Amino acid sequence: MKRILFIFIDGVGIGSPGPHNPFTTLELPGWEALIGNQKWTEDYFVDRDEPTLVVKRIDANLGVDGLPQSGTGQASLFSGVNCAKLAGRHYGPFPHSTSRPILLTQNMFIQCQSISGSQPPVFLNAFPKRFFEAAKKRDRWSTTTRCCLDAKMPLKTLLDLEAGRAIAADLDGKGLRLVAGASVTTIDMDEAAKRMTSLSGKHSLSLFEYFLTDKAGHSENPKEAKIVLGKLDQLFHGLLQHLDFDNTTLVITSDHGNIEDMSTKTHTNNPVPLIAMGASASYFKDVTDLTGVTPAIISALQN
C-alpha cells in the first residue's frame, strides 16, 4: 500500500538571497539534499520534475490581496478549497468562520478516511494538557487539530509521546519538557527520524506539523532561526537515511513565507516550497498553489 509522510512546516518561503535570509547564511545540508544540494533561495531553488522527485515553488497568495495568514492558508492547504477567497481576505491564526464548514466535511483527513481502509490517517504531534485546556476553554483550535476533531480522530497526548506513538512539536521534546515537566523524555533528531519513519509505515497518511519556524520568523532572532532550521536539517538527514521511498512518499510544504526574511516580523508574499520525494512524487507535478496539495495526496493514495 502506498503511504504519504506529510511534513508541514509553518512560515517557510523561497526568498531572495542575502544576510536577511538564513537559507543564505547557514549551512543546511539536510535541507539542500532534498532539492539536489542547492540552497533554498530564489536564485538556486529550481523546479524539478522527475519520476521520484518533484520540486516546485507554489503560490500561497491565492489571488487575494495582502499577506497570507495561517488560518486561511492552512485551511486551503488541508482541504483543497481556496478558503482565503471564500473569506474574502487572508485570516489567521485560527480558521475563519467561512472555513469551518469546509473543514467539517472535506478536510484532508476526512477525504483520506474514505479510501484508506485498515490504515487510517494520523496526526503525529503530541500535545500537553495545557493545550487541551486552553483550546477547549475558548473552542479555538488550530487548523490541524480542528481537522482531527472534525474527522473524529484522537489527538495525541504526552502518554502517546512516552509510548513512542507520537512526536513532540519541537521534535526532540526539550521545549515541551519545559512546558509539561519531567514526564517528557527527550530524543535526538536521528531517533525522531526513526520514530517518524516507523509510525508512517503504519498509516496511509501521516502528518507532522512544525510551527517553530513561523515563531522564529516573527522573532527576527537569527539565533532562534538557526536552532529551528538546524533541527529540521538533522531530521531531513535522518529521514533520507531511514525512509523506504519505494513505499512512502515524503511531502514537504508550507502555508506562507516568513523565516526566509528575518528583516521583518511579518509574513511575506514569497512562494512556498513543495517537495515530493518517493514513488508517488509524480502526482504533485501539476500543483501550482496551496489548494493543489490535498487533491494530489488523495490521488496518490487512490492509485
C-alpha positions as a LaTeX table, in Angstrom:
\begin{tabular}{lrrr}
\hline
Residue & $x$ (\AA) & $y$ (\AA) & $z$ (\AA) \\
\hline
Met1 & 0.00 & 0.00 & 0.00 \\
Lys2 & 1.23 & 3.49 & $-0.86$ \\
Arg3 & 1.86 & 5.85 & 2.03 \\
Ile4 & 2.41 & 9.57 & 2.42 \\
Leu5 & 4.50 & 11.23 & 5.14 \\
Phe6 & 3.48 & 14.89 & 5.05 \\
Ile7 & 5.68 & 17.33 & 6.93 \\
Phe8 & 4.02 & 20.73 & 7.15 \\
Ile9 & 6.48 & 23.50 & 8.06 \\
Asp10 & 4.83 & 26.76 & 9.07 \\
Gly11 & 6.22 & 30.01 & 7.66 \\
Val12 & 8.85 & 29.00 & 5.09 \\
Gly13 & 9.04 & 30.76 & 1.74 \\
Ile14 & 11.54 & 30.88 & $-1.09$ \\
Gly15 & 13.05 & 34.36 & $-0.92$ \\
Ser16 & 15.90 & 36.46 & $-2.17$ \\
Pro17 & 19.45 & 35.67 & $-1.04$ \\
Gly18 & 21.26 & 37.92 & 1.41 \\
Pro19 & 22.10 & 38.43 & 5.08 \\
His20 & 18.39 & 38.69 & 5.92 \\
Asn21 & 17.81 & 35.10 & 4.74 \\
Pro22 & 19.07 & 32.26 & 6.98 \\
Phe23 & 18.95 & 29.91 & 4.00 \\
Thr24 & 21.82 & 32.03 & 2.65 \\
Thr25 & 23.83 & 32.41 & 5.83 \\
Leu26 & 23.52 & 28.92 & 7.37 \\
Glu27 & 24.96 & 25.58 & 6.34 \\
Leu28 & 21.91 & 23.35 & 5.91 \\
Pro29 & 22.98 & 20.19 & 4.03 \\
Gly30 & 19.86 & 18.26 & 5.04 \\
Trp31 & 17.54 & 20.88 & 3.54 \\
Glu32 & 19.73 & 21.19 & 0.46 \\
Ala33 & 19.85 & 17.43 & $-0.14$ \\
Leu34 & 16.08 & 17.47 & $-0.67$ \\
Ile35 & 16.40 & 19.65 & $-3.77$ \\
Gly36 & 19.62 & 18.46 & $-5.38$ \\
Asn37 & 22.14 & 20.02 & $-2.98$ \\
Gln38 & 21.11 & 23.60 & $-3.72$ \\
Lys39 & 20.32 & 26.44 & $-1.35$ \\
Trp40 & 16.69 & 27.30 & $-0.63$ \\
Thr41 & 16.83 & 30.77 & $-2.18$ \\
Glu42 & 15.16 & 32.08 & $-5.32$ \\
Asp43 & 18.40 & 32.05 & $-7.31$ \\
Tyr44 & 19.08 & 28.34 & $-6.64$ \\
Phe45 & 15.70 & 26.72 & $-5.94$ \\
Val46 & 14.98 & 25.12 & $-9.32$ \\
Asp47 & 11.83 & 23.24 & $-10.29$ \\
Arg48 & 12.40 & 19.53 & $-10.87$ \\
Asp49 & 10.02 & 17.02 & $-12.40$ \\
Glu50 & 11.43 & 13.52 & $-12.12$ \\
Pro51 & 9.69 & 10.16 & $-11.57$ \\
Thr52 & 10.59 & 10.08 & $-7.88$ \\
Leu53 & 11.26 & 13.77 & $-7.16$ \\
Val54 & 9.14 & 16.86 & $-7.71$ \\
Val55 & 10.44 & 20.25 & $-6.54$ \\
Lys56 & 8.28 & 23.34 & $-7.07$ \\
Arg57 & 7.57 & 26.83 & $-5.86$ \\
Ile58 & 3.85 & 27.17 & $-5.31$ \\
Asp59 & 1.67 & 30.22 & $-4.69$ \\
Ala60 & 0.41 & 31.00 & $-1.19$ \\
Asn61 & $-1.36$ & 34.28 & $-2.04$ \\
Leu62 & $-4.35$ & 32.52 & $-3.64$ \\
Gly63 & $-5.49$ & 35.56 & $-5.63$ \\
Val64 & $-6.23$ & 37.59 & $-2.50$ \\
Asp65 & $-4.56$ & 40.91 & $-1.68$ \\
Gly66 & $-2.47$ & 41.26 & 1.46 \\
Leu67 & $-0.07$ & 38.98 & 3.29 \\
Pro68 & $-1.04$ & 35.30 & 3.55 \\
Gln69 & $-2.03$ & 34.12 & 7.02 \\
Ser70 & $-2.06$ & 30.73 & 8.71 \\
Gly71 & $-5.80$ & 30.33 & 9.25 \\
Thr72 & $-6.97$ & 30.61 & 5.66 \\
Gly73 & $-3.70$ & 29.33 & 4.24 \\
Gln74 & $-3.75$ & 26.11 & 6.22 \\
Ala75 & $-7.47$ & 25.60 & 5.66 \\
Ser76 & $-6.80$ & 25.88 & 1.91 \\
Leu77 & $-3.80$ & 23.57 & 2.14 \\
Phe78 & $-5.62$ & 20.88 & 4.14 \\
Ser79 & $-8.87$ & 20.91 & 2.16 \\
Gly80 & $-8.11$ & 21.80 & $-1.45$ \\
Val81 & $-10.55$ & 24.74 & $-1.29$ \\
Asn82 & $-9.45$ & 28.39 & $-1.62$ \\
Cys83 & $-10.51$ & 29.44 & 1.86 \\
Ala84 & $-8.83$ & 32.85 & 1.58 \\
Lys85 & $-11.02$ & 33.72 & $-1.40$ \\
Leu86 & $-14.04$ & 32.28 & 0.41 \\
Ala87 & $-13.38$ & 34.56 & 3.39 \\
Gly88 & $-12.60$ & 37.50 & 1.13 \\
Arg89 & $-9.30$ & 38.08 & 2.90 \\
His90 & $-6.32$ & 36.39 & 4.49 \\
Tyr91 & $-7.10$ & 35.47 & 8.09 \\
Gly92 & $-5.30$ & 33.83 & 10.98 \\
Pro93 & $-4.00$ & 32.22 & 13.02 \\
Phe94 & $-7.19$ & 30.18 & 13.56 \\
Pro95 & $-9.64$ & 29.03 & 10.85 \\
His96 & $-12.05$ & 31.71 & 9.63 \\
Ser97 & $-15.76$ & 31.10 & 10.22 \\
Thr98 & $-16.28$ & 30.55 & 6.48 \\
Ser99 & $-13.65$ & 27.78 & 6.54 \\
Arg100 & $-15.37$ & 25.78 & 9.26 \\
Pro101 & $-17.98$ & 24.08 & 7.02 \\
Ile102 & $-15.20$ & 23.17 & 4.58 \\
Leu103 & $-13.02$ & 21.59 & 7.26 \\
Leu104 & $-16.03$ & 19.83 & 8.76 \\
Thr105 & $-16.87$ & 18.00 & 5.56 \\
Gln106 & $-13.79$ & 17.80 & 3.34 \\
Asn107 & $-10.59$ & 18.27 & 5.26 \\
Met108 & $-7.65$ & 16.10 & 4.22 \\
Phe109 & $-8.18$ & 13.50 & 6.95 \\
Ile110 & $-11.86$ & 13.04 & 6.11 \\
Gln111 & $-11.06$ & 12.62 & 2.43 \\
Cys112 & $-8.34$ & 10.13 & 3.28 \\
Gln113 & $-10.59$ & 8.10 & 5.60 \\
Ser114 & $-12.89$ & 7.27 & 2.72 \\
Ile115 & $-10.10$ & 5.49 & 0.83 \\
Ser116 & $-7.56$ & 4.34 & 3.42 \\
Gly117 & $-9.21$ & 1.13 & 4.64 \\
Ser118 & $-7.36$ & $-0.56$ & 7.50 \\
Gln119 & $-4.57$ & 2.04 & 7.63 \\
Pro120 & $-6.28$ & 5.31 & 8.59 \\
Pro121 & $-4.55$ & 8.73 & 8.60 \\
Val122 & $-2.77$ & 10.00 & 11.70 \\
Phe123 & $-1.62$ & 13.35 & 13.10 \\
Leu124 & 1.73 & 12.63 & 14.73 \\
Asn125 & 2.05 & 15.66 & 17.03 \\
Ala126 & 1.65 & 15.19 & 20.78 \\
Phe127 & 0.03 & 17.91 & 22.90 \\
Pro128 & 0.37 & 18.69 & 26.64 \\
Lys129 & $-2.60$ & 19.00 & 28.98 \\
Arg130 & $-2.43$ & 22.81 & 28.97 \\
Phe131 & $-3.03$ & 22.88 & 25.20 \\
Phe132 & $-6.29$ & 20.96 & 25.54 \\
Glu133 & $-7.40$ & 23.12 & 28.47 \\
Ala134 & $-6.79$ & 26.37 & 26.58 \\
Ala135 & $-8.37$ & 25.16 & 23.31 \\
Lys136 & $-11.49$ & 23.80 & 25.00 \\
Lys137 & $-11.97$ & 26.92 & 27.12 \\
Arg138 & $-12.49$ & 29.17 & 24.09 \\
Asp139 & $-13.18$ & 26.48 & 21.49 \\
Arg140 & $-10.22$ & 27.83 & 19.50 \\
Trp141 & $-8.33$ & 25.03 & 17.81 \\
Ser142 & $-5.53$ & 25.27 & 15.28 \\
Thr143 & $-6.39$ & 24.22 & 11.74 \\
Thr144 & $-4.67$ & 20.86 & 12.05 \\
Thr145 & $-6.28$ & 19.97 & 15.38 \\
Arg146 & $-9.67$ & 21.18 & 14.12 \\
Cys147 & $-9.26$ & 18.85 & 11.14 \\
Cys148 & $-8.64$ & 15.98 & 13.54 \\
Leu149 & $-11.70$ & 16.79 & 15.64 \\
Asp150 & $-13.90$ & 17.08 & 12.56 \\
Ala151 & $-12.58$ & 13.74 & 11.31 \\
Lys152 & $-13.20$ & 12.21 & 14.76 \\
Met153 & $-9.52$ & 11.36 & 15.07 \\
Pro154 & $-7.98$ & 11.31 & 18.55 \\
Leu155 & $-5.28$ & 13.88 & 19.25 \\
Lys156 & $-2.04$ & 12.53 & 20.66 \\
Thr157 & $-1.15$ & 13.22 & 24.29 \\
Leu158 & 2.04 & 13.03 & 26.32 \\
Leu159 & 1.14 & 9.42 & 27.13 \\
Asp160 & 1.34 & 8.66 & 23.40 \\
Leu161 & 4.64 & 10.51 & 23.22 \\
Glu162 & 6.18 & 8.49 & 26.04 \\
Ala163 & 4.93 & 5.28 & 24.44 \\
Gly164 & 6.61 & 6.17 & 21.13 \\
Arg165 & 3.30 & 6.71 & 19.33 \\
Ala166 & 3.79 & 10.43 & 18.69 \\
Ile167 & 6.35 & 13.17 & 18.04 \\
Ala168 & 6.89 & 16.32 & 20.12 \\
Ala169 & 6.08 & 19.55 & 18.29 \\
Asp170 & 9.69 & 20.67 & 18.79 \\
Leu171 & 10.91 & 17.25 & 17.61 \\
Asp172 & 13.32 & 16.47 & 20.46 \\
Gly173 & 10.91 & 17.26 & 23.32 \\
Lys174 & 13.24 & 19.71 & 25.08 \\
Gly175 & 10.89 & 22.68 & 24.77 \\
Leu176 & 7.87 & 20.53 & 25.57 \\
Arg177 & 9.63 & 19.30 & 28.67 \\
Leu178 & 9.92 & 22.87 & 29.93 \\
Val179 & 6.18 & 23.27 & 29.47 \\
Ala180 & 5.00 & 19.88 & 30.67 \\
Gly181 & 7.63 & 18.88 & 33.20 \\
Ala182 & 9.87 & 15.89 & 33.72 \\
Ser183 & 7.34 & 13.47 & 32.21 \\
Val184 & 8.74 & 14.19 & 28.72 \\
Thr185 & 11.69 & 12.07 & 27.63 \\
Thr186 & 13.92 & 13.91 & 25.15 \\
Ile187 & 15.31 & 12.29 & 22.00 \\
Asp188 & 17.84 & 13.29 & 19.34 \\
Met189 & 16.98 & 14.06 & 15.73 \\
Asp190 & 18.01 & 10.69 & 14.36 \\
Glu191 & 15.68 & 9.00 & 16.83 \\
Ala192 & 12.93 & 11.43 & 15.81 \\
Ala193 & 13.51 & 10.47 & 12.16 \\
Lys194 & 13.42 & 6.76 & 13.01 \\
Arg195 & 10.22 & 7.15 & 15.01 \\
Met196 & 8.59 & 9.19 & 12.24 \\
Thr197 & 9.61 & 6.53 & 9.72 \\
Ser198 & 8.22 & 3.73 & 11.86 \\
Leu199 & 4.93 & 5.47 & 12.58 \\
Ser200 & 4.39 & 6.47 & 8.96 \\
Gly201 & 4.72 & 2.82 & 7.98 \\
Lys202 & 1.50 & 2.06 & 9.87 \\
His203 & $-0.74$ & 4.67 & 8.24 \\
Ser204 & $-1.83$ & 5.69 & 4.76 \\
Leu205 & $-1.23$ & 9.36 & 5.56 \\
Ser206 & 0.90 & 10.70 & 8.41 \\
Leu207 & 1.03 & 14.43 & 9.11 \\
Phe208 & 3.60 & 16.21 & 11.25 \\
Glu209 & 3.36 & 19.96 & 11.88 \\
Tyr210 & 6.36 & 22.12 & 12.77 \\
Phe211 & 5.32 & 25.66 & 13.74 \\
Leu212 & 8.52 & 26.93 & 15.37 \\
Thr213 & 9.83 & 28.19 & 12.01 \\
Asp214 & 7.00 & 30.71 & 11.90 \\
Lys215 & 7.64 & 31.68 & 15.51 \\
Ala216 & 11.33 & 32.23 & 14.75 \\
Gly217 & 10.48 & 34.36 & 11.73 \\
His218 & 8.26 & 36.61 & 13.82 \\
Ser219 & 11.01 & 36.95 & 16.41 \\
Glu220 & 13.56 & 38.40 & 13.95 \\
Asn221 & 16.11 & 36.48 & 16.03 \\
Pro222 & 18.82 & 34.82 & 13.88 \\
Lys223 & 19.87 & 32.55 & 16.75 \\
Glu224 & 16.34 & 31.18 & 17.07 \\
Ala225 & 16.17 & 30.67 & 13.30 \\
Lys226 & 19.46 & 28.77 & 13.38 \\
Ile227 & 18.17 & 26.43 & 16.09 \\
Val228 & 14.85 & 25.55 & 14.45 \\
Leu229 & 16.27 & 25.22 & 10.93 \\
Gly230 & 19.14 & 23.16 & 12.31 \\
Lys231 & 16.77 & 20.70 & 13.97 \\
Leu232 & 14.87 & 20.23 & 10.74 \\
Asp233 & 18.17 & 19.87 & 8.88 \\
Gln234 & 19.12 & 16.92 & 11.09 \\
Leu235 & 15.61 & 15.46 & 10.79 \\
Phe236 & 15.74 & 15.58 & 6.99 \\
His237 & 19.15 & 13.94 & 7.02 \\
Gly238 & 17.72 & 11.12 & 9.14 \\
Leu239 & 14.61 & 10.69 & 7.00 \\
Leu240 & 16.70 & 10.44 & 3.85 \\
Gln241 & 18.59 & 7.61 & 5.53 \\
His242 & 15.66 & 5.72 & 7.05 \\
Leu243 & 12.57 & 6.13 & 4.83 \\
Asp244 & 11.68 & 3.45 & 2.29 \\
Phe245 & 10.93 & 5.69 & $-0.68$ \\
Asp246 & 9.63 & 2.75 & $-2.72$ \\
Asn247 & 6.59 & 2.63 & $-0.43$ \\
Thr248 & 6.48 & 6.04 & 1.25 \\
Thr249 & 6.46 & 9.44 & $-0.42$ \\
Leu250 & 7.78 & 12.35 & 1.62 \\
Val251 & 5.82 & 15.57 & 1.05 \\
Ile252 & 7.02 & 18.89 & 2.45 \\
Thr253 & 5.38 & 22.30 & 2.08 \\
Ser254 & 4.38 & 25.44 & 3.95 \\
Asp255 & 1.45 & 27.85 & 4.25 \\
His256 & 3.22 & 31.19 & 3.69 \\
Gly257 & 6.64 & 32.79 & 3.78 \\
Asn258 & 8.25 & 34.26 & 6.91 \\
Ile259 & 11.55 & 32.88 & 8.17 \\
Glu260 & 13.30 & 33.46 & 4.83 \\
Asp261 & 13.19 & 37.22 & 5.55 \\
Met262 & 14.42 & 37.93 & 9.06 \\
Ser263 & 14.38 & 41.70 & 8.40 \\
Thr264 & 10.65 & 41.83 & 9.13 \\
Lys265 & 8.29 & 40.37 & 11.73 \\
Thr266 & 5.53 & 39.86 & 9.20 \\
His267 & 4.75 & 37.11 & 6.75 \\
Thr268 & 5.82 & 37.51 & 3.12 \\
Asn269 & 4.26 & 37.14 & $-0.31$ \\
Asn270 & 7.01 & 34.78 & $-1.43$ \\
Pro271 & 6.12 & 31.42 & $-2.97$ \\
Val272 & 6.44 & 28.40 & $-0.71$ \\
Pro273 & 8.30 & 25.18 & $-1.46$ \\
Leu274 & 6.69 & 21.91 & $-2.42$ \\
Ile275 & 8.85 & 18.80 & $-2.27$ \\
Ala276 & 7.54 & 15.33 & $-3.13$ \\
Met277 & 10.12 & 12.55 & $-2.91$ \\
Gly278 & 9.29 & 8.90 & $-3.48$ \\
Ala279 & 7.22 & 6.56 & $-5.61$ \\
Ser280 & 4.17 & 8.87 & $-5.79$ \\
Ala281 & 6.07 & 12.10 & $-6.47$ \\
Ser282 & 4.64 & 12.49 & $-9.99$ \\
Tyr283 & 1.14 & 13.14 & $-8.59$ \\
Phe284 & 2.40 & 16.53 & $-7.36$ \\
Lys285 & 3.90 & 17.81 & $-10.62$ \\
Asp286 & 0.87 & 19.91 & $-11.58$ \\
Val287 & 0.31 & 21.57 & $-8.20$ \\
Thr288 & 0.52 & 25.36 & $-8.57$ \\
Asp289 & $-0.78$ & 26.68 & $-5.25$ \\
Leu290 & $-1.80$ & 25.58 & $-1.76$ \\
Thr291 & $-5.14$ & 24.21 & $-2.94$ \\
Gly292 & $-3.47$ & 21.54 & $-5.08$ \\
Val293 & $-1.66$ & 19.65 & $-2.33$ \\
Thr294 & $-4.56$ & 17.75 & $-0.73$ \\
Pro295 & $-6.05$ & 16.64 & $-4.10$ \\
Ala296 & $-2.60$ & 15.37 & $-5.10$ \\
Ile297 & $-2.27$ & 13.41 & $-1.85$ \\
Ile298 & $-5.70$ & 11.83 & $-2.27$ \\
Ser299 & $-4.98$ & 10.94 & $-5.91$ \\
Ala300 & $-1.67$ & 9.37 & $-4.92$ \\
Leu301 & $-3.32$ & 7.24 & $-2.26$ \\
Gln302 & $-6.17$ & 6.17 & $-4.53$ \\
Asn303 & $-3.94$ & 4.86 & $-7.31$ \\
\hline
\end{tabular}
